[in-house]
Each structure stands twice: as C-alpha cells, then as structure tokens.
Amino acid sequence: MTSDQTCVICGESLAGADWIELSVVDDGHGMDQALIDKVFQPFYSTKSVAEGTGLGLAVVKGIMSRGGRHIFVESEPDSGSAFRLYFPSVEGSPIVEPEKPRVEERAATEATIMVVDDEERVADMIGSAAKSAGHRVVIFNDSKEALAYFEQHSEEIDLVLTDQLMPLMTGVELASELKSIKPGLPIVLCSGYIGSDEKEMGSVDGFVSKPFHIKELIAEFSRLLAVADD
C-alpha cells in the first residue's frame, strides 16, 4: 500500500496505532479508478442479474465502517485487485460479554411470521429457524409481492422480518407501507449495510445486523411478540 492511498470509508490514509491486515488478492481483470469508486455502492455489479446482486462489497463496507476500521483497494486494468482490510490491534484479555437474559419463547405454531429477503438462501434459512422455534412462516423474495400479499392477509401476520437492501423497495419503505395497513405490527429490519435509511427507522421495532446468530434472531422475534401481546 502506498502512502497516497486513502480509505474507501473515511477518505484518509492509514496512520498511527498498530493494525491487523486482512488481504484478499486476485489476478483477474482489475479495475480503473472510476470502477473502484463504484464497487462499494449497493446494487452496483459488473455481473448479470442472475450472477450477482451487487450487495457483497456494500455489506463489507457497512460492517467495516463500525469501530474505526479501514478498507484500501489496489487495482489497475489487467493487473488484478487487492482489497486490504485493517482492524485496530488491541492488547489485553479477551472481552467476554455477559450472557443475555433468556427470553421465553412463545408456544409452538402461535405466531405467523413473514420473511422478506431478495436472497432466497437467506430467506429460507431464516424461515427454517423460525419454524424450528414453533412459528408459521410465509417467505417472499420480492418486496412488492410481499406487500400485495399483506394487503390481503394482514390479519394473519403477527410479525415481519425484512431485509433492508432490496431492488424494488427498501426494508424501511416496506415497513412504512405495512404499518399504514396494520399500525401495531412488529417489524424487524435485517441489514449488513448501515445507510441513512436505517438511521430513520420510525416504522421498525427491532434491528438485527448481518452477520447474525440464529439465536439472536429468534430472541428478537420472541421479545417483540411478547410486547405485542401486552
């Protein structure tokens, strides 16, 4: 890394402290500066729609933007690319987080949860976890289709989990539409990319950051369902 390179998150060069570097290097086609400036944008992709969503690097940037981390990109056309991630080095003993209080789960098959995520694999994983916890599940990979279904079946849905970054409608936008139909509906937003929309989550009751642990997700479902029952 040269001294004139800047972080794609903060726009500054790396200085001070000790850093742990994680590098991902390839020998592919490479990129010019114009392309480097775009690759971290949500939904930007040089691949076809069937091959990629354009969210991978946006999610990486969202995760790395927390806690003073940095990303540097080195690439030239026909010379491959190098993505270098820097984490602050910390001395001392590992921090052990206290165990969170156990949230009592609702009885089996007592809640119907709508899962909305344009990534089929992720939606299916979340749906399977919710079913294992005893809930009924309806899954949509299209936010517009989810809204159309909800308009006809709002009384059957007890809770909604929605991804934030989706092509037709963001999770925050979907949440607002759903709340206009059923104001008391508990909604969980799930995202790995923290953008301005997530900072204005007036229609969202819970937030789960990607990557997440299934137990964390189910606990959030149980918490919001319990609140809705009160």
Backbone as numpy.savetxt, mean C-alpha at the origin, in Angstrom:
# Nx Ny Nz CAx CAy CAz Cx Cy Cz
28.56 5.48 -6.48 27.71 6.67 -6.48 28.59 7.91 -6.48
28.30 8.85 -7.37 29.09 10.07 -7.46 28.55 11.13 -6.51
29.39 12.12 -6.19 29.03 13.13 -5.20 27.92 14.06 -5.66
27.69 14.13 -6.99 26.66 15.04 -7.49 25.29 14.36 -7.63
25.18 13.08 -7.29 23.90 12.41 -7.36 23.01 12.80 -6.20
21.71 12.84 -6.45 20.77 13.24 -5.41 19.72 12.16 -5.19
19.19 12.15 -3.99 18.17 11.17 -3.60 16.85 11.47 -4.32
16.17 10.44 -4.81 14.91 10.65 -5.51 13.78 11.01 -4.55
14.02 10.85 -3.24 13.00 11.19 -2.25 13.13 12.64 -1.80
14.35 13.03 -1.37 14.53 14.36 -0.79 15.28 15.33 -1.69
15.89 14.83 -2.77 16.62 15.69 -3.68 17.97 16.15 -3.19
18.47 15.53 -2.11 19.75 15.91 -1.55 20.77 14.79 -1.73
22.06 15.15 -1.59 23.11 14.14 -1.66 23.25 13.46 -0.31
23.89 12.30 -0.30 24.06 11.54 0.93 25.19 12.16 1.75
24.92 12.46 3.01 25.95 13.10 3.85 25.77 12.68 5.29
26.88 12.67 6.03 26.85 12.41 7.46 26.44 11.00 7.80
26.62 10.66 9.05 26.18 9.38 9.63 26.73 8.18 8.86
26.44 7.00 9.41 26.79 5.75 8.75 25.54 5.17 8.12
25.71 4.60 6.92 24.56 4.10 6.19 24.74 2.63 5.82
23.65 1.92 5.79 23.64 0.54 5.29 23.07 0.59 3.87
23.83 0.05 2.91 23.41 0.11 1.51 22.86 -1.23 1.03
21.73 -1.16 0.35 21.16 -2.31 -0.34 21.07 -1.95 -1.81
21.79 -2.69 -2.67 21.83 -2.36 -4.09 21.17 -3.45 -4.92
20.40 -3.01 -5.92 19.81 -3.91 -6.90 20.32 -3.45 -8.27
21.10 -4.31 -8.94 21.77 -3.92 -10.19 21.39 -4.89 -11.30
21.15 -4.35 -12.50 20.87 -5.21 -13.64 21.71 -4.78 -14.84
21.71 -5.59 -15.88 22.46 -5.27 -17.09 21.52 -5.11 -18.28
20.34 -4.54 -18.01 19.32 -4.37 -19.03 19.53 -3.18 -19.93
18.44 -2.65 -20.47 18.50 -1.58 -21.46 18.97 -0.25 -20.87
18.80 -0.07 -19.58 19.19 1.20 -18.97 18.16 2.30 -19.22
18.40 3.47 -18.62 17.45 4.58 -18.72 18.18 5.89 -18.88
17.56 6.82 -19.59 18.09 8.18 -19.61 17.48 8.95 -18.44
17.90 10.19 -18.22 17.44 10.94 -17.06 15.94 11.21 -17.12
15.41 11.42 -18.31 13.97 11.67 -18.45 13.15 10.49 -17.94
13.62 9.27 -18.22 12.91 8.08 -17.77 13.11 7.87 -16.27
14.31 8.13 -15.77 14.57 8.01 -14.33 13.62 8.90 -13.55
13.34 10.10 -14.09 12.47 11.05 -13.40 11.02 10.56 -13.33
10.66 9.56 -14.14 9.27 9.09 -14.20 9.03 7.75 -13.50
10.07 6.94 -13.34 9.84 5.55 -12.94 9.23 5.38 -11.55
9.34 6.39 -10.68 8.76 6.26 -9.34 7.34 6.82 -9.27
6.81 7.30 -10.40 5.45 7.81 -10.42 4.45 6.64 -10.41
3.39 6.73 -9.59 2.38 5.66 -9.58 1.78 5.44 -10.96
1.67 4.18 -11.35 1.06 3.72 -12.59 1.92 3.97 -13.83
3.13 4.54 -13.66 3.99 4.69 -14.82 4.72 3.38 -15.08
4.67 2.89 -16.30 5.35 1.66 -16.64 5.71 1.65 -18.12
6.85 1.07 -18.44 7.23 0.89 -19.85 6.71 -0.44 -20.38
6.06 -1.21 -19.51 5.51 -2.50 -19.91 4.06 -2.34 -20.35
3.53 -3.37 -20.98 2.12 -3.35 -21.36 1.26 -3.52 -20.12
-0.02 -3.22 -20.26 -0.95 -3.34 -19.12 -0.95 -4.76 -18.56
-0.82 -5.75 -19.42 -0.86 -7.15 -18.98 0.39 -7.56 -18.23
1.49 -6.81 -18.38 2.76 -7.21 -17.79 3.09 -6.49 -16.49
2.47 -5.37 -16.22 2.82 -4.65 -15.00 1.84 -3.52 -14.73
1.74 -3.13 -13.43 0.82 -2.07 -13.03 1.51 -0.72 -12.88
2.84 -0.70 -12.84 3.54 0.55 -12.64 3.51 1.03 -11.20
3.29 0.10 -10.26 3.21 0.49 -8.85 4.42 0.05 -8.03
5.24 -0.86 -8.56 6.32 -1.43 -7.77 7.26 -0.40 -7.19
7.82 0.46 -8.03 8.77 1.46 -7.54 8.08 2.56 -6.74
6.81 2.84 -7.05 6.06 3.82 -6.26 5.90 3.33 -4.82
5.64 2.04 -4.67 5.52 1.44 -3.33 6.87 1.49 -2.61
7.96 1.16 -3.33 9.29 1.22 -2.73 9.58 2.63 -2.23
9.27 3.62 -3.04 9.51 5.01 -2.64 8.68 5.38 -1.41
7.42 4.92 -1.39 6.57 5.21 -0.25 7.11 4.63 1.04
7.61 3.39 0.98 8.17 2.74 2.17 9.46 3.42 2.59
10.33 3.72 1.63 11.63 4.32 1.94 11.53 5.76 2.41
10.43 6.43 2.12 10.29 7.83 2.52 10.08 8.00 4.01
9.84 6.91 4.72 9.65 6.97 6.17 10.99 6.76 6.88
11.31 7.61 7.81 12.46 7.37 8.68 13.80 7.79 8.10
13.85 8.80 7.24 15.12 9.32 6.77 15.91 8.39 5.88
15.25 7.59 5.08 15.94 6.68 4.16 16.10 7.35 2.80
16.99 6.79 1.97 17.29 7.43 0.69 17.34 6.41 -0.44
17.03 6.88 -1.65 17.15 6.06 -2.86 17.95 6.83 -3.90
18.96 6.16 -4.47 19.74 6.75 -5.56 19.68 5.81 -6.76
19.58 6.40 -7.95 19.49 5.61 -9.17 20.65 5.97 -10.10
21.35 4.95 -10.58 22.42 5.14 -11.55 22.06 4.36 -12.81
21.98 5.04 -13.93 21.64 4.36 -15.17 21.96 5.21 -16.38
22.28 4.55 -17.46 22.46 5.18 -18.76 21.91 4.22 -19.82
21.45 4.75 -20.94 20.94 3.87 -21.99 21.97 2.83 -22.40
21.52 1.58 -22.52 22.35 0.44 -22.94 23.44 0.09 -21.93
23.31 0.57 -20.70 24.35 0.30 -19.69 23.79 -0.27 -18.40
22.55 -0.72 -18.40 21.98 -1.28 -17.18 21.59 -0.20 -16.18
21.09 -0.65 -15.02 20.64 0.27 -13.97 21.05 -0.24 -12.60
21.23 0.69 -11.68 21.53 0.35 -10.29 20.64 1.19 -9.38
19.88 0.53 -8.53 19.06 1.19 -7.54 19.72 0.96 -6.19
20.12 2.03 -5.53 20.83 1.92 -4.25 19.98 2.52 -3.15
19.64 1.67 -2.18 18.80 2.09 -1.05 19.68 2.22 0.18
19.52 3.35 0.90 20.35 3.61 2.06 19.48 3.73 3.32
19.89 2.97 4.34 19.20 2.96 5.62 20.13 3.49 6.71
19.65 4.32 7.63 20.50 4.80 8.72 21.01 3.64 9.57
22.28 3.66 9.88 22.86 2.64 10.75 22.60 3.01 12.20
22.15 2.04 12.97 21.79 2.29 14.37 22.54 1.34 15.27
23.15 1.88 16.31 23.86 1.05 17.29 22.95 0.79 18.48
23.23 -0.32 19.17 22.47 -0.64 20.36 21.72 -1.94 20.22
20.96 -2.26 21.22 20.21 -3.51 21.25 18.95 -3.38 20.40
18.49 -4.49 19.84 17.25 -4.45 19.05 16.07 -3.98 19.89
15.20 -3.23 19.25 14.01 -2.73 19.94 12.91 -3.77 19.83
12.42 -4.20 20.97 11.34 -5.18 20.99 10.05 -4.44 21.30
9.14 -4.43 20.34 7.88 -3.74 20.54 7.00 -4.53 21.50
6.32 -3.83 22.41 5.41 -4.53 23.33 4.28 -5.17 22.56
3.85 -6.33 23.05 2.77 -7.03 22.39 1.48 -6.23 22.47
0.80 -6.08 21.34 -0.44 -5.33 21.33 -1.54 -6.13 22.02
-2.44 -5.42 22.70 -3.54 -6.14 23.34 -4.36 -6.93 22.32
-4.74 -8.11 22.70 -5.49 -8.98 21.79 -6.90 -8.44 21.60
-7.30 -8.35 20.36 -8.66 -7.91 20.04 -9.53 -9.13 19.82
-10.61 -9.20 20.54 -11.50 -10.35 20.41 -12.12 -10.37 19.01
-12.07 -11.52 18.36 -12.64 -11.65 17.03 -14.14 -11.90 17.12
-14.84 -11.44 16.10 -16.28 -11.70 16.05 -16.53 -13.17 15.76
-17.74 -13.57 16.02 -18.11 -14.96 15.78 -18.00 -15.28 14.29
-17.80 -16.57 13.99 -17.63 -17.00 12.61 -18.83 -16.60 11.75
-18.55 -16.21 10.52 -19.53 -15.83 9.49 -20.45 -14.70 9.92
-20.01 -13.89 10.89 -20.89 -12.83 11.39 -20.79 -11.55 10.57
-19.69 -11.34 9.83 -19.53 -10.11 9.06 -19.27 -10.43 7.58
-19.74 -9.54 6.73 -19.45 -9.64 5.31 -18.50 -8.50 4.94
-17.34 -8.87 4.41 -16.29 -7.89 4.11 -16.10 -7.81 2.59
-16.09 -6.58 2.09 -15.78 -6.36 0.68 -14.30 -6.00 0.56
-13.57 -6.73 -0.28 -12.16 -6.48 -0.52 -12.00 -5.93 -1.93
-11.36 -4.76 -2.05 -11.17 -4.13 -3.36 -9.68 -3.86 -3.58
-9.10 -4.58 -4.51 -7.67 -4.40 -4.84 -7.48 -4.84 -6.28
-6.82 -3.99 -7.08 -6.66 -4.33 -8.49 -5.65 -5.44 -8.72
-4.87 -5.78 -7.70 -3.96 -6.92 -7.81 -4.69 -8.17 -7.32
-5.02 -9.05 -8.24 -5.83 -10.22 -7.92 -5.20 -11.08 -6.83
-3.88 -11.27 -6.90 -3.20 -12.12 -5.92 -3.34 -11.54 -4.51
-3.18 -10.23 -4.38 -3.29 -9.59 -3.06 -4.72 -9.68 -2.55
-5.68 -9.40 -3.42 -7.08 -9.46 -3.01 -7.47 -10.86 -2.54
-7.01 -11.87 -3.27 -7.32 -13.25 -2.90 -6.69 -13.63 -1.56
-5.47 -13.15 -1.32 -4.79 -13.44 -0.05 -5.56 -12.83 1.12
-5.97 -11.58 0.96 -6.72 -10.90 2.02 -8.06 -11.60 2.22
-8.71 -11.96 1.12 -9.99 -12.64 1.22 -9.88 -13.97 1.95
-8.83 -14.73 1.66 -8.62 -16.02 2.33 -8.40 -15.83 3.82
-7.65 -14.79 4.18 -7.39 -14.52 5.60 -8.68 -14.15 6.32
-9.51 -13.34 5.67 -10.77 -12.94 6.29 -11.71 -14.13 6.46
-11.73 -15.01 5.47 -12.55 -16.22 5.57 -12.07 -17.11 6.70
-10.74 -17.21 6.85 -10.18 -18.03 7.93 -10.56 -17.50 9.29
-10.78 -16.18 9.36 -11.20 -15.56 10.62 -12.70 -15.67 10.84
-13.41 -16.30 9.89 -14.83 -16.54 10.07 -15.76 -15.57 9.36
-15.24 -14.78 8.45 -16.07 -13.78 7.78 -16.44 -14.22 6.36
-17.54 -13.68 5.87 -17.89 -13.83 4.47 -17.15 -12.75 3.68
-16.84 -13.03 2.44 -16.01 -12.10 1.65 -16.55 -11.98 0.23
-16.57 -10.74 -0.27 -16.80 -10.49 -1.69 -15.59 -9.71 -2.19
-15.04 -10.10 -3.34 -13.78 -9.55 -3.83 -13.99 -8.88 -5.19
-13.38 -7.70 -5.34 -13.40 -7.00 -6.61 -11.99 -6.51 -6.94
-11.63 -6.62 -8.23 -10.35 -6.11 -8.70 -10.53 -4.81 -9.48
-11.75 -4.31 -9.51 -12.10 -3.09 -10.23 -12.93 -2.21 -9.29
-12.46 -0.99 -9.00 -13.14 -0.13 -8.03 -14.52 0.31 -8.52
-14.67 0.52 -9.81 -15.97 0.92 -10.35 -16.99 -0.22 -10.20
-16.56 -1.46 -10.45 -17.45 -2.60 -10.29 -17.82 -2.78 -8.82
-16.87 -2.53 -7.92 -17.15 -2.63 -6.49 -18.21 -1.62 -6.08
-18.10 -0.40 -6.59 -19.08 0.64 -6.27 -20.46 0.28 -6.80
-20.51 -0.23 -8.03 -21.79 -0.62 -8.63 -22.46 -1.73 -7.81
-21.66 -2.69 -7.36 -22.20 -3.78 -6.53 -22.72 -3.23 -5.21
-21.94 -2.34 -4.61 -22.32 -1.79 -3.30 -23.62 -1.00 -3.39
-23.83 -0.31 -4.49 -25.06 0.46 -4.66 -26.29 -0.44 -4.59
-26.14 -1.69 -4.97 -27.26 -2.63 -4.96 -27.31 -3.50 -3.70
-26.18 -3.60 -2.99 -26.10 -4.54 -1.86 -25.50 -3.90 -0.61
-25.69 -2.63 -0.42 -25.04 -1.93 0.70 -25.40 -2.50 2.07
-26.63 -2.96 2.22 -27.06 -3.47 3.52 -26.39 -4.80 3.86
-25.84 -5.47 2.86 -25.19 -6.77 3.10 -23.73 -6.63 3.50
-23.13 -5.47 3.28 -21.70 -5.27 3.52 -21.48 -4.62 4.88
-20.65 -5.26 5.72 -20.38 -4.76 7.06 -19.08 -3.96 7.15
-18.15 -4.22 6.24 -16.85 -3.54 6.27 -16.21 -3.63 4.89
-15.44 -2.61 4.54 -14.73 -2.61 3.25 -13.25 -2.39 3.47
-12.43 -3.20 2.81 -11.00 -2.94 2.73 -10.68 -2.59 1.28
-10.04 -1.44 1.07 -9.71 -1.03 -0.28 -8.24 -0.62 -0.39
-7.65 -1.00 -1.51 -6.32 -0.51 -1.83 -6.44 0.97 -2.18
-5.36 1.73 -2.08 -5.40 3.14 -2.42 -5.16 3.38 -3.90
-4.06 2.87 -4.43 -3.69 3.17 -5.81 -4.30 2.15 -6.78
-5.37 2.59 -7.42 -6.04 1.76 -8.42 -6.31 2.61 -9.65
-6.33 2.02 -10.84 -6.40 2.79 -12.08 -7.63 3.69 -12.25
-8.82 3.21 -11.90 -10.04 3.94 -12.22 -10.50 4.89 -11.11
-10.23 4.53 -9.87 -10.68 5.31 -8.73 -9.79 4.97 -7.54
-9.26 5.97 -6.86 -8.41 5.68 -5.70 -9.25 5.15 -4.54
-8.57 4.56 -3.57 -9.28 4.05 -2.41 -10.00 5.14 -1.63
-9.38 6.31 -1.50 -10.00 7.43 -0.79 -11.26 7.90 -1.54
-11.17 7.96 -2.85 -12.33 8.36 -3.65 -13.46 7.33 -3.53
-13.09 6.05 -3.57 -14.10 4.99 -3.42 -14.74 5.07 -2.04
-13.93 5.28 -1.02 -14.44 5.37 0.35 -15.47 6.49 0.48
-15.20 7.62 -0.15 -16.13 8.75 -0.10 -17.47 8.39 -0.74
-17.41 7.69 -1.87 -18.64 7.28 -2.55 -19.43 6.28 -1.70
-18.72 5.34 -1.09 -19.39 4.32 -0.27 -20.05 4.96 0.96
-19.35 5.90 1.58 -19.88 6.57 2.77 -21.11 7.41 2.44
-21.17 7.93 1.21 -22.35 8.71 0.83 -23.59 7.82 0.74
-23.37 6.54 0.52 -24.47 5.58 0.45 -24.78 5.01 1.83
-23.72 4.71 2.61 -23.89 4.11 3.92 -22.91 4.79 4.89
-23.30 5.88 5.51 -22.39 6.71 6.32 -21.66 5.97 7.44
-22.28 4.98 8.04 -21.64 4.29 9.17 -20.75 3.13 8.78
-20.49 2.95 7.50 -19.71 1.81 7.02 -18.24 1.93 7.44
-17.68 0.92 8.14 -16.24 0.95 8.46 -15.41 0.66 7.21
-14.41 1.49 6.93 -13.56 1.32 5.75 -12.10 1.35 6.15
-11.35 0.34 5.67 -9.91 0.26 5.92 -9.18 0.54 4.61
-8.23 1.46 4.65 -7.41 1.78 3.48 -6.08 1.04 3.61
-5.67 0.42 2.52 -4.43 -0.36 2.51 -3.52 0.21 1.42
-2.29 0.59 1.78 -1.41 1.19 0.79 0.05 1.09 1.21
0.92 1.01 0.22 2.35 1.08 0.47 2.94 2.38 0.00
2.14 3.17 -0.71 2.58 4.46 -1.22 1.84 5.56 -0.48
2.58 6.38 0.27 1.97 7.44 1.06 1.97 8.73 0.25
0.83 9.11 -0.28 0.71 10.34 -1.04 -0.21 11.32 -0.35
-0.51 12.41 -1.04 -1.32 13.46 -0.43 -2.74 13.00 -0.12
-3.29 12.08 -0.94 -4.66 11.62 -0.70 -4.81 10.95 0.65
-3.79 10.15 1.03 -3.87 9.44 2.30 -3.86 10.38 3.49
-3.34 11.59 3.30 -3.28 12.56 4.38 -4.64 13.23 4.60
-5.58 12.98 3.69 -6.91 13.54 3.79 -7.92 12.41 3.79
-7.83 11.55 4.80 -8.61 10.32 4.82 -9.90 10.48 5.62
-10.67 11.53 5.32 -11.87 11.78 6.09 -12.89 10.67 6.02
-12.89 9.89 4.93 -13.88 8.83 4.76 -13.35 7.47 5.18
-12.14 7.43 5.71 -11.49 6.16 6.06 -11.38 6.03 7.57
-11.69 4.83 8.08 -11.69 4.61 9.53 -10.43 3.92 10.03
-9.72 3.22 9.12 -8.50 2.53 9.52 -7.52 2.52 8.37
-6.25 2.33 8.72 -5.20 2.33 7.69 -4.23 1.19 7.99
-3.91 0.41 6.95 -2.92 -0.66 7.06 -1.87 -0.42 6.00
-0.62 -0.32 6.43 0.47 -0.02 5.51 1.08 -1.29 4.94
1.25 -1.32 3.62 1.95 -2.43 2.97 3.46 -2.24 3.14
4.20 -3.31 3.39 3.74 -4.68 3.61 3.13 -4.83 5.01
2.15 -5.67 5.15 1.48 -5.84 6.44 1.49 -7.31 6.83
1.22 -7.55 8.11 1.08 -8.91 8.62 -0.40 -9.24 8.67
-0.75 -10.44 8.28 -2.16 -10.85 8.24 -2.84 -10.66 9.60
-2.12 -10.97 10.68 -2.70 -10.81 12.01 -3.06 -9.35 12.28
-2.20 -8.45 11.81 -2.46 -7.01 11.97 -3.74 -6.62 11.23
-3.90 -7.15 10.03 -5.07 -6.83 9.22 -6.35 -7.35 9.87
-6.32 -8.60 10.32 -7.51 -9.19 10.95 -7.85 -8.45 12.25
-6.82 -8.04 12.99 -7.06 -7.28 14.22 -7.75 -5.94 13.91
-7.36 -5.32 12.82 -8.00 -4.05 12.43 -9.45 -4.29 12.02
-9.71 -5.37 11.32 -11.10 -5.73 11.00 -11.91 -5.89 12.29
-11.37 -6.64 13.23 -12.09 -6.92 14.47 -12.34 -5.65 15.26
-11.36 -4.77 15.30 -11.50 -3.50 16.05 -12.64 -2.65 15.46
-12.64 -2.50 14.15 -13.64 -1.64 13.52 -15.03 -2.26 13.57
-15.10 -3.58 13.45 -16.40 -4.25 13.55 -16.97 -4.14 14.95
-16.09 -4.21 15.95 -16.54 -4.07 17.33 -17.05 -2.65 17.60
-16.36 -1.65 17.04 -16.79 -0.27 17.20 -18.14 -0.05 16.51
-18.30 -0.64 15.35 -19.56 -0.49 14.60 -20.73 -1.09 15.35
-20.47 -2.11 16.18 -21.54 -2.77 16.93 -21.98 -1.96 18.14
-21.08 -1.08 18.62 -21.40 -0.31 19.84 -22.49 0.74 19.57
